Amino acid sequence: MKKIKVGIIGAGGISHSHIEAFKQLPDIEIAAISDPNEAKLSFVAEKFGILKRFVNWEDVLKEPIDIVSICSPNAFHAQQAISALKAGKHVICEKPVALNVEEAENIIETAEKTGNKFMVAFCHRFTPYSQFIKKLVENGHLGEIYYAKASCLRRRGIPGLGTWFTTKKLAGGGPLIDIGVHILDLTVYFMGCPEPELIVGVTYNKFKNQAIDGGWPPIWSRVGDKPSGIFDVEDLAAGFIRFKNNATLFLEASWAGNSETGLKIALMGTKSGVQYCPSSQPPLKIFGELNGVVTDTTAEFPSVNVYHAEIEHFVNCVRNNTQPITTPKEIISVTKIIQNIYKSAETGKPVEF
């Protein structure tokens, strides 16, 4: 088996999960890593025994590597992904793929032109529950999915308070583009990626003066960070999406608010419905009917390391020349919905397509 060499761009908290997952796979070598924060760069390189380390991410692309893992702030994803693809590398990029639709389309176009693999690291797709729900949908068990709800709510969980996470220029937004993107992608994936027709969005920032750091990225991974103190993004966002097939989705994401917490997705179909809530017991419920009787079915699966599963999937795509789980249509659709929830919130008007 040919050894695959990997380069890491960005040494922040999420890079640790990527590196650990790569190192668990056979015939994989982490050959290089980059980060403009030299203290953080040295910390991560020493921790994982990565010999080649660069302040400039462009230098990673000059190395004889096969895969680039992008773990940098959101604003740099598009430029780095496009450059890596053009340099002949396969790319796995942390979410969100980009700050807007134009950037996402440019990435997809470059991947198609170069023939290199590109995948967005939506780790929640790799839970056993997500895979099971997707099979239920594909097998027609739910029938026509006509309504969905998706939420990811925290009481007081603002990541990297005062760092790039809360700086709109670097992050693109707050919880919607940070954690909301995960549940949006998962729901769109389950629903078969219908085309959006109308979007209404709202955003709020009610906890700016009493914000509490949520502990992500881990404090120990913030070596050399110098927070600017900026907090110019929302702490809660919500959106209503009507699709061209007449299905609808209600989406909400918050870092701070006086509400229940956790991730929850509900799908309502003409044959049965599903509720997925990882923090509940049981995490998965199926609402249906059997022999004319309304029934509730529960399902439980052993936990898996989703970062290991997503990295293994992408490496297999590279080795076997197969298509990654995130499709161009899904990537663009998720980006389009987020961009236009923000647009609707800003203008106070619905966005129609």
C-alpha contacts under 8 A as a table, 3 or more apart, distances in Angstrom:
res1	aa1	res2	aa2	distance
1	M	27	D	7.10
2	K	27	D	6.90
3	K	27	D	4.55
3	K	28	I	5.64
3	K	29	E	7.19
4	I	27	D	6.28
4	I	28	I	4.94
4	I	29	E	6.28
4	I	65	I	7.35
4	I	66	D	6.03
4	I	67	I	7.51
5	K	28	I	5.93
5	K	29	E	4.82
5	K	30	I	5.93
5	K	31	A	5.85
5	K	64	P	7.55
5	K	65	I	4.72
5	K	66	D	5.33
5	K	67	I	6.47
6	V	28	I	7.31
6	V	29	E	6.05
6	V	30	I	4.77
6	V	31	A	5.61
6	V	32	A	6.98
6	V	65	I	5.54
6	V	66	D	5.97
6	V	67	I	4.76
6	V	68	V	5.77
6	V	69	S	7.29
7	G	30	I	6.10
7	G	31	A	5.77
7	G	32	A	4.76
7	G	33	I	5.62
7	G	60	V	6.24
7	G	61	L	7.76
7	G	65	I	6.44
7	G	66	D	7.95
7	G	67	I	6.27
7	G	68	V	4.81
7	G	69	S	6.25
8	I	11	A	7.54
8	I	15	S	7.46
8	I	19	I	7.98
8	I	30	I	7.65
8	I	32	A	6.28
8	I	33	I	4.54
8	I	34	S	6.43
8	I	60	V	7.70
8	I	68	V	5.86
8	I	69	S	4.92
8	I	70	I	6.21
8	I	71	C	7.18
9	I	33	I	5.82
9	I	34	S	5.10
9	I	35	D	6.60
9	I	57	W	6.03
9	I	60	V	7.53
9	I	68	V	7.20
9	I	69	S	6.17
9	I	70	I	4.95
9	I	71	C	5.72
9	I	72	S	6.22
10	G	15	S	6.69
10	G	33	I	7.24
10	G	34	S	5.76
10	G	35	D	4.98
10	G	70	I	6.54
10	G	71	C	4.77
10	G	72	S	4.42
10	G	73	P	7.87
11	A	14	I	7.75
11	A	15	S	5.45
11	A	16	H	7.54
11	A	33	I	7.42
11	A	34	S	6.84
11	A	35	D	5.73
11	A	40	K	6.55
11	A	41	L	5.97
11	A	44	V	6.45
11	A	71	C	6.95
11	A	72	S	7.42
12	G	15	S	5.56
12	G	16	H	7.44
12	G	40	K	7.68
12	G	71	C	6.94
12	G	72	S	7.15
12	G	217	P	7.35
12	G	221	S	6.45
12	G	222	R	7.23
13	G	16	H	5.83
13	G	17	S	7.64
13	G	216	W	7.68
13	G	217	P	5.01
13	G	218	P	6.33
13	G	221	S	5.51
13	G	222	R	7.62
14	I	17	S	5.43
14	I	18	H	6.69
14	I	71	C	6.44
14	I	217	P	7.44
15	S	18	H	5.05
15	S	19	I	6.03
15	S	71	C	5.64
16	H	19	I	5.17
16	H	20	E	6.01
16	H	44	V	7.77
17	S	20	E	5.28
17	S	21	A	6.16
17	S	307	Y	6.33
17	S	308	H	8.00
18	H	21	A	5.21
18	H	22	F	6.22
18	H	69	S	7.60
18	H	307	Y	6.62
18	H	308	H	7.66
18	H	311	I	7.11
19	I	22	F	5.14
19	I	23	K	6.11
19	I	30	I	7.42
19	I	48	F	7.80
20	E	23	K	5.17
20	E	24	Q	6.46
20	E	308	H	7.85
21	A	24	Q	5.35
21	A	25	L	7.02
21	A	307	Y	6.28
21	A	308	H	4.50
21	A	311	I	6.31
21	A	312	E	7.64
22	F	25	L	5.54
22	F	28	I	6.55
22	F	29	E	7.84
22	F	30	I	7.58
22	F	308	H	7.38
22	F	311	I	6.54
22	F	312	E	7.53
23	K	26	P	7.67
23	K	28	I	6.53
23	K	29	E	7.18
23	K	30	I	7.47
24	Q	308	H	7.83
25	L	28	I	6.15
25	L	312	E	7.18
30	I	33	I	7.93
30	I	50	I	6.39
31	A	50	I	6.36
31	A	51	L	6.97
31	A	52	K	6.41
31	A	65	I	7.18
32	A	50	I	6.23
32	A	51	L	6.73
32	A	52	K	4.63
32	A	53	R	5.58
32	A	54	F	7.68
32	A	60	V	6.22
32	A	63	E	7.74
33	I	41	L	7.56
33	I	45	A	7.18
33	I	50	I	7.16
33	I	52	K	6.50
33	I	53	R	4.91
33	I	54	F	6.27
33	I	57	W	7.95
33	I	60	V	6.67
34	S	41	L	6.55
34	S	53	R	5.54
34	S	54	F	4.49
34	S	55	V	5.37
34	S	56	N	6.25
34	S	57	W	5.26
34	S	59	D	7.99
34	S	60	V	6.75
35	D	38	E	6.70
35	D	40	K	7.37
35	D	41	L	5.50
35	D	54	F	6.62
35	D	55	V	5.07
35	D	56	N	6.73
35	D	57	W	6.74
36	P	41	L	7.51
36	P	54	F	7.89
36	P	55	V	4.57
36	P	56	N	6.38
37	N	40	K	5.43
37	N	41	L	6.04
37	N	55	V	7.16
37	N	224	G	6.40
37	N	225	D	7.35
38	E	41	L	4.87
38	E	42	S	6.08
38	E	55	V	6.61
38	E	224	G	7.56
39	A	42	S	5.33
39	A	43	F	6.19
39	A	223	V	6.16
39	A	224	G	5.30
40	K	43	F	4.96
40	K	44	V	6.21
40	K	221	S	7.47
40	K	222	R	7.12
40	K	223	V	4.98
40	K	224	G	5.83
40	K	225	D	7.90
41	L	44	V	5.48
41	L	45	A	6.01
41	L	53	R	7.09
41	L	54	F	7.89
41	L	55	V	7.73
42	S	45	A	5.09
42	S	46	E	5.90
42	S	53	R	7.70
43	F	46	E	5.40
43	F	47	K	6.10
43	F	223	V	7.46
44	V	47	K	4.98
44	V	48	F	6.24
45	A	48	F	5.49
45	A	49	G	5.60
45	A	50	I	4.69
45	A	51	L	6.88
45	A	53	R	6.96
46	E	49	G	5.04
46	E	50	I	6.53
47	K	50	I	8.00
50	I	53	R	7.20
54	F	57	W	6.63
54	F	59	D	6.47
54	F	60	V	6.98
56	N	59	D	5.79
56	N	60	V	7.69
57	W	60	V	5.50
57	W	61	L	7.31
58	E	61	L	5.43
58	E	62	K	7.03
59	D	62	K	5.26
59	D	63	E	7.07
60	V	63	E	5.52
61	L	64	P	7.81
61	L	65	I	7.55
61	L	84	A	6.23
61	L	87	A	6.54
61	L	89	K	7.88
62	K	87	A	7.93
65	I	68	V	7.59
65	I	89	K	7.08
66	D	88	G	7.75
66	D	89	K	5.25
66	D	90	H	6.19
67	I	89	K	5.38
67	I	90	H	4.68
67	I	91	V	5.74
67	I	92	I	7.60
68	V	84	A	6.93
68	V	89	K	6.35
68	V	90	H	6.15
68	V	91	V	4.93
68	V	92	I	6.45
69	S	91	V	5.99
69	S	92	I	5.03
69	S	93	C	5.90
69	S	94	E	7.86
70	I	77	H	6.95
70	I	80	Q	7.52
70	I	81	A	7.38
70	I	91	V	7.40
70	I	92	I	6.33
70	I	93	C	4.65
70	I	94	E	5.99
71	C	93	C	6.73
71	C	94	E	5.65
72	S	76	F	6.61
72	S	77	H	6.83
72	S	94	E	7.84
73	P	76	F	5.98
73	P	77	H	7.08
73	P	164	W	7.00
73	P	165	F	7.83
73	P	170	L	6.37
73	P	171	A	6.50
74	N	77	H	5.45
74	N	95	K	7.60
74	N	96	P	6.52
74	N	97	V	7.50
74	N	98	A	6.38
74	N	99	L	6.88
74	N	170	L	6.13
74	N	171	A	5.15
74	N	172	G	7.05
75	A	78	A	7.37
75	A	98	A	6.91
75	A	99	L	6.41
75	A	169	K	7.18
75	A	170	L	4.85
75	A	171	A	6.03
75	A	172	G	6.94
76	F	79	Q	5.67
76	F	80	Q	6.09
76	F	98	A	7.99
76	F	170	L	7.90
77	H	80	Q	5.34
77	H	81	A	5.84
77	H	93	C	7.10
77	H	94	E	7.95
77	H	97	V	6.38
77	H	98	A	5.84
78	A	81	A	5.19
78	A	82	I	6.02
78	A	97	V	7.08
78	A	98	A	5.61
78	A	103	E	5.84
78	A	104	A	6.94
78	A	106	N	7.86
78	A	107	I	6.39
79	Q	82	I	5.36
79	Q	83	S	6.10
80	Q	83	S	5.16
80	Q	84	A	6.02
81	A	84	A	5.14
81	A	85	L	6.12
81	A	91	V	6.56
81	A	93	C	7.24
81	A	107	I	6.67
82	I	85	L	5.19
82	I	86	K	6.16
82	I	106	N	7.54
82	I	107	I	5.54
82	I	110	T	6.32
82	I	111	A	7.79
83	S	86	K	5.14
83	S	87	A	6.13
84	A	87	A	4.96
84	A	88	G	6.58
84	A	89	K	5.42
84	A	90	H	7.38
84	A	91	V	6.98
85	L	88	G	5.26
85	L	89	K	5.07
85	L	90	H	6.22
85	L	91	V	6.78
85	L	110	T	6.78
85	L	111	A	6.25
85	L	114	T	6.72
85	L	116	N	6.33
86	K	89	K	7.27
86	K	110	T	7.19
86	K	114	T	6.59
88	G	114	T	7.29
88	G	116	N	6.88
89	K	116	N	6.57
90	H	116	N	5.19
90	H	117	K	4.82
90	H	118	F	6.11
90	H	318	V	7.41
91	V	116	N	7.71
91	V	117	K	6.15
91	V	118	F	4.84
91	V	119	M	6.45
92	I	118	F	5.78
92	I	119	M	4.80
92	I	120	V	5.78
92	I	121	A	6.37
92	I	314	F	7.41
93	C	97	V	6.54
93	C	118	F	7.71
93	C	119	M	6.30
93	C	120	V	4.95
93	C	121	A	5.74
94	E	97	V	6.59
94	E	120	V	5.86
94	E	121	A	4.86
94	E	122	F	7.48
95	K	98	A	7.77
95	K	120	V	6.12
95	K	121	A	5.91
95	K	122	F	6.57
95	K	178	D	7.65
95	K	181	V	7.47
95	K	182	H	7.89
96	P	99	L	7.30
96	P	120	V	7.66
96	P	177	I	6.49
96	P	178	D	7.12
96	P	181	V	6.73
96	P	335	T	7.88
97	V	104	A	6.49
97	V	120	V	6.22
97	V	331	I	7.53
97	V	335	T	7.71
98	A	101	V	7.47
98	A	103	E	5.88
98	A	104	A	5.59
98	A	335	T	7.43
99	L	103	E	6.88
99	L	104	A	7.84
99	L	171	A	7.81
99	L	172	G	5.66
99	L	335	T	7.70
99	L	339	Q	7.76
100	N	103	E	5.59
100	N	104	A	6.47
100	N	335	T	6.25
100	N	336	K	7.22
100	N	339	Q	6.03
101	V	104	A	5.02
101	V	105	E	6.03
101	V	332	I	6.42
101	V	335	T	5.70
101	V	336	K	5.69
101	V	339	Q	7.30
102	E	105	E	5.18
102	E	106	N	6.21
103	E	106	N	5.12
103	E	107	I	6.39
104	A	107	I	5.17
104	A	108	I	6.35
104	A	331	I	7.44
104	A	332	I	6.35
104	A	335	T	7.30
105	E	108	I	5.09
105	E	109	E	6.01
105	E	332	I	6.81
106	N	109	E	5.09
106	N	110	T	6.10
107	I	110	T	5.17
107	I	111	A	6.20
108	I	111	A	5.09
108	I	112	E	6.22
108	I	118	F	7.80
108	I	328	P	6.36
109	E	112	E	5.17
109	E	113	K	6.17
110	T	113	K	5.07
110	T	114	T	6.04
111	A	114	T	5.30
111	A	115	G	5.71
111	A	116	N	5.46
111	A	117	K	6.55
111	A	118	F	6.36
112	E	115	G	5.19
112	E	116	N	7.18
117	K	317	C	7.65
117	K	318	V	6.82
117	K	323	Q	7.33
117	K	324	P	7.32
118	F	324	P	7.20
119	M	314	F	7.34
119	M	324	P	5.93
119	M	325	I	7.38
119	M	326	T	5.88
119	M	327	T	7.96
120	V	326	T	6.36
120	V	331	I	7.74
121	A	310	E	6.94
122	F	125	R	6.09
122	F	182	H	6.38
122	F	185	D	7.57
122	F	310	E	7.80
123	C	126	F	5.68
123	C	127	T	7.75
123	C	306	V	5.52
123	C	307	Y	6.02
123	C	309	A	7.93
123	C	310	E	6.00
124	H	127	T	5.80
124	H	130	S	7.16
124	H	182	H	6.90
124	H	186	L	7.06
124	H	306	V	6.84
125	R	130	S	5.59
125	R	131	Q	6.85
125	R	186	L	6.35
126	F	130	S	6.50
126	F	131	Q	6.62
126	F	306	V	5.54
126	F	309	A	6.24
126	F	310	E	6.40
127	T	130	S	5.29
127	T	131	Q	6.46
127	T	303	S	7.46
127	T	304	V	6.63
127	T	306	V	6.18
128	P	131	Q	5.16
128	P	132	F	6.07
128	P	301	F	6.36
128	P	302	P	7.72
128	P	303	S	7.49
128	P	304	V	7.54
129	Y	132	F	5.04
129	Y	133	I	6.13
129	Y	276	Y	7.76
129	Y	284	L	7.19
129	Y	300	E	7.80
129	Y	301	F	7.02
130	S	133	I	5.15
130	S	134	K	6.15
130	S	186	L	7.86
131	Q	134	K	5.15
131	Q	135	K	6.31
132	F	135	K	5.15
132	F	136	L	6.30
133	I	136	L	5.00
133	I	137	V	6.31
133	I	190	F	7.22
133	I	274	V	7.83
134	K	137	V	5.14
134	K	138	E	6.16
134	K	189	Y	7.79
134	K	190	F	5.56
135	K	138	E	5.01
135	K	139	N	5.94
136	L	139	N	5.22
136	L	140	G	6.37
136	L	141	H	5.19
136	L	142	L	6.62
137	V	140	G	5.24
137	V	141	H	5.87
137	V	142	L	5.71
137	V	143	G	7.40
137	V	190	F	6.84
137	V	191	M	7.74
138	E	141	H	7.62
140	G	143	G	5.10
140	G	144	E	7.95
141	H	271	K	6.57
141	H	272	S	6.82
142	L	145	I	6.75
142	L	268	M	7.64
142	L	269	G	4.97
142	L	270	T	6.40
142	L	271	K	4.88
142	L	272	S	4.61
142	L	273	G	6.08
143	G	269	G	5.39
143	G	270	T	5.05
143	G	271	K	4.82
143	G	272	S	6.92
144	E	269	G	5.07
144	E	270	T	5.31
144	E	271	K	7.38
145	I	148	A	7.63
145	I	191	M	6.59
145	I	247	A	6.94
145	I	267	L	6.63
145	I	268	M	5.64
145	I	269	G	4.11
145	I	270	T	6.68
146	Y	246	N	7.04
146	Y	247	A	4.23
146	Y	248	T	6.30
146	Y	267	L	7.98
146	Y	268	M	6.26
146	Y	269	G	5.97
146	Y	270	T	7.67
147	Y	247	A	5.59
147	Y	248	T	4.97
147	Y	249	L	5.89
147	Y	267	L	6.20
147	Y	268	M	5.28
147	Y	269	G	7.26
148	A	187	T	7.67
148	A	248	T	6.34
148	A	249	L	4.69
148	A	250	F	6.40
148	A	265	I	7.36
148	A	266	A	5.51
148	A	267	L	4.55
148	A	268	M	6.08
149	K	249	L	5.61
149	K	250	F	4.79
149	K	251	L	6.03
149	K	264	K	7.91
149	K	265	I	5.68
149	K	266	A	5.13
149	K	267	L	6.71
150	A	183	I	6.23
150	A	184	L	7.00
150	A	187	T	7.10
150	A	249	L	7.53
150	A	250	F	6.28
150	A	251	L	4.90
150	A	252	E	6.50
150	A	263	L	7.72
150	A	264	K	5.77
150	A	265	I	4.40
150	A	266	A	6.45
151	S	180	G	7.36
151	S	183	I	6.93
151	S	251	L	5.74
151	S	252	E	4.74
151	S	253	A	5.66
151	S	262	G	7.72
151	S	263	L	5.73
151	S	264	K	5.33
151	S	265	I	6.51
152	C	179	I	6.84
152	C	180	G	6.29
152	C	183	I	7.08
152	C	252	E	6.50
152	C	253	A	4.83
152	C	254	S	6.55
152	C	261	T	7.15
152	C	262	G	5.53
152	C	263	L	4.34
152	C	264	K	6.48
153	L	252	E	7.55
153	L	253	A	5.46
153	L	254	S	4.83
153	L	255	W	6.41
153	L	256	A	7.55
153	L	257	G	7.78
153	L	259	S	7.44
153	L	260	E	6.88
153	L	261	T	4.72
153	L	262	G	5.33
153	L	263	L	6.62
154	R	157	G	5.56
154	R	254	S	5.83
154	R	255	W	4.95
154	R	256	A	5.45
154	R	257	G	6.68
154	R	259	S	7.64
154	R	260	E	7.47
154	R	261	T	4.94
154	R	262	G	6.53
155	R	255	W	6.65
155	R	256	A	4.69
155	R	257	G	4.97
155	R	258	N	5.91
155	R	259	S	6.45
155	R	260	E	7.36
155	R	261	T	6.36
156	R	211	A	7.27
156	R	212	I	6.18
156	R	213	D	7.67
156	R	214	G	6.46
156	R	255	W	6.06
156	R	256	A	4.41
156	R	257	G	6.76
157	G	212	I	6.88
157	G	213	D	6.31
157	G	214	G	3.80
157	G	215	G	7.35
157	G	255	W	4.90
157	G	256	A	5.91
158	I	161	L	6.05
158	I	211	A	7.12
158	I	212	I	6.36
158	I	213	D	5.15
158	I	214	G	4.55
158	I	215	G	7.78
158	I	216	W	7.87
158	I	235	D	7.76
158	I	255	W	5.10
158	I	256	A	6.74
159	P	165	F	6.32
159	P	166	T	7.58
159	P	213	D	5.84
159	P	214	G	4.92
159	P	215	G	6.22
159	P	216	W	4.84
159	P	217	P	6.60
159	P	255	W	7.95
160	G	163	T	5.31
160	G	164	W	7.36
160	G	165	F	5.77
160	G	166	T	7.15
160	G	213	D	6.15
160	G	214	G	7.06
160	G	215	G	7.03
160	G	216	W	5.89
160	G	217	P	6.26
161	L	165	F	6.98
161	L	166	T	6.15
161	L	211	A	7.81
161	L	212	I	7.26
161	L	213	D	5.14
161	L	214	G	7.63
161	L	227	P	7.87
161	L	229	G	7.23
161	L	231	F	7.28
162	G	165	F	7.34
162	G	166	T	5.81
162	G	167	T	7.26
162	G	227	P	5.26
162	G	228	S	5.60
162	G	229	G	3.79
162	G	230	I	4.80
162	G	231	F	5.82
163	T	166	T	5.85
163	T	167	T	6.58
163	T	226	K	7.63
163	T	227	P	4.74
163	T	228	S	6.04
163	T	229	G	6.57
163	T	230	I	6.87
164	W	167	T	4.85
164	W	168	K	7.74
164	W	170	L	5.62
164	W	171	A	6.14
164	W	227	P	7.92
165	F	168	K	7.82
165	F	170	L	7.32
165	F	171	A	5.54
165	F	174	G	7.33
166	T	171	A	6.80
166	T	173	G	7.48
166	T	174	G	6.43
166	T	230	I	6.39
166	T	231	F	4.81
166	T	232	D	6.34
166	T	233	V	5.87
167	T	170	L	5.62
167	T	171	A	5.85
167	T	172	G	7.59
167	T	173	G	7.56
167	T	230	I	5.72
167	T	231	F	5.76
167	T	232	D	5.82
167	T	233	V	6.56
168	K	171	A	5.06
168	K	172	G	4.68
168	K	173	G	5.15
168	K	174	G	7.53
168	K	231	F	7.95
168	K	232	D	6.01
168	K	233	V	5.66
169	K	172	G	5.84
171	A	174	G	7.23
171	A	177	I	7.88
172	G	177	I	7.10
173	G	176	L	6.85
173	G	177	I	5.77
173	G	178	D	7.54
173	G	233	V	5.25
173	G	234	E	6.72
174	G	177	I	5.90
174	G	178	D	6.07
174	G	233	V	5.01
174	G	234	E	5.08
174	G	235	D	6.08
174	G	236	L	7.59
174	G	255	W	7.94
175	P	178	D	4.73
175	P	179	I	5.37
175	P	180	G	5.92
175	P	234	E	7.03
175	P	235	D	6.19
175	P	236	L	6.38
175	P	237	A	7.01
175	P	253	A	5.69
175	P	254	S	5.33
175	P	255	W	5.78
176	L	179	I	6.03
176	L	180	G	4.25
176	L	181	V	6.11
176	L	236	L	7.35
176	L	237	A	5.82
176	L	238	A	7.84
176	L	252	E	7.58
176	L	253	A	5.49
176	L	254	S	7.25
176	L	338	I	7.19
177	I	180	G	5.74
177	I	181	V	5.21
177	I	338	I	6.88
178	D	181	V	6.07
178	D	182	H	7.76
179	I	182	H	5.52
179	I	183	I	7.22
179	I	253	A	6.88
180	G	183	I	5.47
180	G	184	L	6.02
180	G	251	L	7.84
180	G	252	E	6.98
180	G	253	A	5.09
180	G	254	S	7.92
181	V	184	L	5.03
181	V	185	D	5.93
181	V	334	V	7.30
181	V	338	I	7.59
182	H	185	D	5.30
182	H	186	L	6.22
183	I	186	L	4.99
183	I	187	T	6.04
183	I	263	L	7.65
183	I	265	I	7.41
184	L	187	T	5.22
184	L	188	V	6.07
184	L	251	L	7.25
184	L	334	V	6.72
185	D	188	V	5.18
185	D	189	Y	5.96
185	D	330	E	7.47
185	D	334	V	5.97
186	L	189	Y	4.99
186	L	190	F	6.21
187	T	190	F	5.03
187	T	191	M	6.10
187	T	265	I	7.18
188	V	191	M	5.08
188	V	192	G	6.23
188	V	193	C	4.94
188	V	194	P	7.38
188	V	330	E	7.22
188	V	334	V	7.45
189	Y	192	G	5.47
189	Y	193	C	5.85
189	Y	330	E	7.07
190	F	193	C	7.59
191	M	194	P	6.90
193	C	329	K	7.46
193	C	330	E	6.05
193	C	333	S	7.30
194	P	243	F	6.07
194	P	244	K	6.87
194	P	245	N	6.75
195	E	243	F	5.46
195	E	244	K	5.60
195	E	245	N	7.54
195	E	333	S	7.27
196	P	199	I	7.46
196	P	241	I	6.70
196	P	242	R	6.08
196	P	243	F	4.21
196	P	244	K	5.93
196	P	333	S	7.61
196	P	337	I	7.42
196	P	353	F	7.30
197	E	241	I	7.48
197	E	242	R	5.63
197	E	243	F	4.84
197	E	244	K	5.19
197	E	352	E	5.85
197	E	353	F	5.14
198	L	241	I	5.82
198	L	242	R	5.14
198	L	243	F	6.81
198	L	350	P	6.79
198	L	351	V	5.63
198	L	352	E	4.50
198	L	353	F	6.32
199	I	239	G	6.90
199	I	240	F	5.71
199	I	241	I	4.64
199	I	242	R	6.50
199	I	337	I	7.33
199	I	340	N	6.67
199	I	341	I	6.35
199	I	344	S	7.21
199	I	350	P	5.65
199	I	351	V	5.12
199	I	352	E	6.54
200	V	239	G	5.51
200	V	240	F	5.16
200	V	241	I	6.64
200	V	340	N	7.93
200	V	341	I	6.09
200	V	344	S	5.64
200	V	345	A	7.37
200	V	349	K	7.05
200	V	350	P	4.69
200	V	351	V	6.45
201	G	237	A	7.36
201	G	238	A	5.72
201	G	239	G	4.24
201	G	240	F	6.44
201	G	340	N	7.54
201	G	341	I	4.31
201	G	342	Y	6.38
201	G	343	K	7.57
201	G	344	S	5.03
201	G	345	A	4.80
201	G	348	G	7.97
201	G	350	P	7.40
202	V	237	A	5.71
202	V	238	A	5.44
202	V	239	G	6.43
202	V	341	I	7.00
202	V	342	Y	7.30
202	V	344	S	6.98
202	V	345	A	4.32
202	V	346	E	7.85
202	V	348	G	7.83
203	T	234	E	5.95
203	T	235	D	7.64
203	T	236	L	5.69
203	T	237	A	4.28
203	T	238	A	6.50
203	T	342	Y	7.49
203	T	345	A	5.92
204	Y	234	E	5.35
204	Y	235	D	6.03
204	Y	236	L	5.21
204	Y	237	A	6.37
205	N	208	K	6.24
205	N	233	V	7.29
205	N	234	E	4.76
205	N	235	D	4.95
205	N	236	L	6.59
206	K	209	N	7.90
206	K	235	D	7.00
207	F	210	Q	5.22
207	F	211	A	5.36
207	F	235	D	7.01
207	F	256	A	6.72
207	F	257	G	7.70
208	K	211	A	5.29
208	K	231	F	7.09
208	K	235	D	7.91
211	A	256	A	7.75
213	D	216	W	7.73
215	G	218	P	5.62
215	G	219	I	6.49
216	W	219	I	7.15
217	P	221	S	6.62
217	P	222	R	7.20
218	P	221	S	5.35
218	P	222	R	6.99
219	I	222	R	5.47
220	W	223	V	6.67
222	R	225	D	5.43
227	P	230	I	7.91
234	E	237	A	6.83
235	D	254	S	5.53
235	D	255	W	5.30
235	D	256	A	5.83
235	D	257	G	7.90
236	L	252	E	7.47
236	L	253	A	5.76
236	L	254	S	4.10
236	L	255	W	6.44
236	L	256	A	6.98
236	L	257	G	7.54
237	A	252	E	5.76
237	A	253	A	5.48
237	A	254	S	6.35
238	A	250	F	7.55
238	A	251	L	5.47
238	A	252	E	4.17
238	A	253	A	6.40
238	A	341	I	7.69
239	G	250	F	5.94
239	G	251	L	5.11
239	G	252	E	6.42
239	G	341	I	5.92
240	F	248	T	7.33
240	F	249	L	5.85
240	F	250	F	4.72
240	F	251	L	6.35
241	I	248	T	5.56
241	I	249	L	5.11
241	I	250	F	6.48
241	I	337	I	7.84
242	R	246	N	6.30
242	R	247	A	6.00
242	R	248	T	4.44
242	R	249	L	6.54
243	F	246	N	5.27
243	F	247	A	5.34
243	F	248	T	6.00
244	K	247	A	7.29
254	S	257	G	6.77
262	G	277	C	7.50
262	G	278	P	7.86
262	G	279	S	6.55
263	L	277	C	5.82
263	L	278	P	6.74
263	L	279	S	7.41
264	K	275	Q	7.24
264	K	276	Y	5.67
264	K	277	C	4.51
264	K	278	P	7.39
265	I	274	V	8.00
265	I	275	Q	5.78
265	I	276	Y	5.17
265	I	277	C	6.59
266	A	273	G	7.37
266	A	274	V	5.57
266	A	275	Q	4.34
266	A	276	Y	6.31
267	L	273	G	5.41
267	L	274	V	5.13
267	L	275	Q	6.50
268	M	272	S	6.70
268	M	273	G	4.43
268	M	274	V	6.65
269	G	272	S	5.18
269	G	273	G	5.26
270	T	273	G	7.83
271	K	288	G	6.65
271	K	289	E	7.79
272	S	286	I	6.92
272	S	287	F	5.49
272	S	288	G	4.37
272	S	289	E	7.23
273	G	286	I	5.66
273	G	287	F	4.94
273	G	288	G	6.45
274	V	284	L	7.24
274	V	285	K	5.76
274	V	286	I	4.58
274	V	287	F	6.14
275	Q	284	L	5.80
275	Q	285	K	5.24
275	Q	286	I	6.54
276	Y	283	P	5.73
276	Y	284	L	4.69
276	Y	285	K	6.66
277	C	280	S	5.55
277	C	283	P	4.91
277	C	284	L	6.42
278	P	281	Q	7.83
278	P	283	P	4.72
278	P	284	L	7.57
279	S	283	P	6.49
280	S	283	P	4.95
281	Q	284	L	7.88
282	P	285	K	7.10
282	P	298	T	6.47
282	P	299	A	6.85
282	P	300	E	6.48
283	P	298	T	7.99
283	P	299	A	7.37
283	P	300	E	6.78
284	L	298	T	5.74
284	L	299	A	5.50
284	L	300	E	6.84
285	K	296	D	6.66
285	K	297	T	5.64
285	K	298	T	4.57
285	K	299	A	6.59
286	I	296	D	5.67
286	I	297	T	4.93
286	I	298	T	6.21
287	F	294	V	7.63
287	F	295	T	6.05
287	F	296	D	4.78
287	F	297	T	6.49
288	G	294	V	5.83
288	G	295	T	5.23
288	G	296	D	6.33
288	G	297	T	7.82
289	E	292	G	6.02
289	E	293	V	5.24
289	E	294	V	4.26
289	E	295	T	5.18
290	L	293	V	5.14
290	L	294	V	6.41
290	L	295	T	6.51
304	V	309	A	7.64
305	N	308	H	5.40
305	N	309	A	6.30
306	V	309	A	4.89
306	V	310	E	6.09
307	Y	310	E	5.27
307	Y	311	I	6.15
308	H	311	I	5.28
308	H	312	E	5.95
309	A	312	E	5.16
309	A	313	H	6.09
310	E	313	H	5.04
310	E	314	F	6.30
311	I	314	F	5.16
311	I	315	V	6.16
312	E	315	V	5.14
312	E	316	N	6.13
313	H	316	N	5.16
313	H	317	C	6.27
313	H	324	P	7.47
314	F	317	C	4.96
314	F	318	V	6.37
314	F	324	P	6.33
315	V	318	V	5.11
315	V	319	R	6.16
316	N	319	R	4.96
316	N	320	N	5.78
316	N	321	N	7.86
316	N	322	T	7.66
317	C	320	N	5.31
317	C	321	N	5.32
317	C	322	T	4.58
317	C	323	Q	6.02
317	C	324	P	6.07
318	V	321	N	5.25
318	V	322	T	6.89
324	P	327	T	6.97
326	T	330	E	6.53
326	T	331	I	6.68
327	T	330	E	5.29
327	T	331	I	6.22
328	P	331	I	5.10
328	P	332	I	6.17
329	K	332	I	5.34
329	K	333	S	6.05
330	E	333	S	5.05
330	E	334	V	6.13
331	I	334	V	5.50
331	I	335	T	6.34
332	I	335	T	5.15
332	I	336	K	5.97
333	S	336	K	5.03
333	S	337	I	6.21
334	V	337	I	5.27
334	V	338	I	6.36
335	T	338	I	5.31
335	T	339	Q	6.09
336	K	339	Q	5.22
336	K	340	N	6.16
337	I	340	N	5.28
337	I	341	I	6.10
338	I	341	I	5.18
338	I	342	Y	6.43
339	Q	342	Y	5.40
339	Q	343	K	6.25
340	N	343	K	4.58
340	N	344	S	5.87
340	N	351	V	6.58
341	I	344	S	5.18
341	I	345	A	6.10
342	Y	345	A	5.04
342	Y	346	E	6.08
343	K	346	E	5.11
343	K	347	T	6.15
343	K	351	V	7.57
344	S	347	T	5.25
344	S	348	G	5.45
344	S	349	K	5.18
344	S	350	P	5.44
344	S	351	V	6.00
345	A	348	G	5.25
345	A	349	K	7.25
